[in-house]
């Protein structure tokens, strides 16, 4: 698995704080640069629990849900 960028981590930390859940990088999948789709994106459930907010964050830190 690839590592998230600082911008992705900052956005995900912000969203976790906003939804009052703990940030854990293990809750998010980061697509490798060799991926044919969503190259470099991080995605997952905010706080790691299905049913909260599923979000994708591009390498520049822009989030989409």
PLY file of the C-alpha trace (Angstrom):
ply
format ascii 1.0
element vertex 65
property float x
property float y
property float z
element edge 64
property int vertex1
property int vertex2
end_header
0.00 0.00 0.00
1.22 3.50 -0.77
1.62 6.26 1.78
-0.71 9.24 1.79
0.61 12.70 1.03
0.84 15.33 3.77
-2.09 17.15 2.13
-4.24 14.00 2.26
-3.38 13.38 5.89
-4.16 16.99 6.79
-7.58 16.78 5.09
-8.43 13.42 6.68
-7.36 14.64 10.14
-9.55 17.72 9.66
-12.55 15.60 8.63
-12.06 13.20 11.54
-11.92 16.12 13.96
-15.03 17.63 12.38
-16.93 14.34 12.81
-15.47 13.82 16.30
-13.76 10.51 15.49
-10.16 9.36 15.85
-7.83 9.60 12.86
-6.03 6.36 11.98
-4.17 6.16 8.66
-4.90 2.40 8.57
-8.58 3.24 7.89
-7.75 4.53 4.42
-6.57 2.82 1.27
-4.07 4.73 -0.86
-3.93 3.64 -4.48
-0.38 3.13 -5.80
1.06 5.22 -8.61
0.85 2.12 -10.81
-2.93 1.93 -10.41
-4.99 2.41 -13.57
-7.71 4.22 -11.59
-7.54 6.79 -8.79
-3.73 6.89 -8.91
-2.45 8.29 -5.59
-5.89 8.81 -4.06
-6.71 7.92 -0.44
-10.20 6.67 0.34
-12.17 5.19 3.20
-14.79 5.73 5.91
-14.16 8.69 8.21
-13.25 7.14 11.55
-13.08 3.69 9.98
-16.74 2.86 10.62
-19.04 2.06 7.74
-22.04 4.35 7.75
-20.22 7.57 8.61
-18.87 9.43 5.57
-17.01 7.68 2.77
-14.47 10.03 1.28
-11.84 10.09 -1.43
-8.97 12.56 -1.18
-6.75 13.37 -4.13
-2.98 13.76 -3.67
-3.40 17.56 -3.40
-5.81 17.21 -0.45
-9.13 17.91 -2.19
-11.86 15.70 -0.77
-14.87 14.19 -2.51
-17.67 12.18 -0.94
0 1
1 2
2 3
3 4
4 5
5 6
6 7
7 8
8 9
9 10
10 11
11 12
12 13
13 14
14 15
15 16
16 17
17 18
18 19
19 20
20 21
21 22
22 23
23 24
24 25
25 26
26 27
27 28
28 29
29 30
30 31
31 32
32 33
33 34
34 35
35 36
36 37
37 38
38 39
39 40
40 41
41 42
42 43
43 44
44 45
45 46
46 47
47 48
48 49
49 50
50 51
51 52
52 53
53 54
54 55
55 56
56 57
57 58
58 59
59 60
60 61
61 62
62 63
63 64
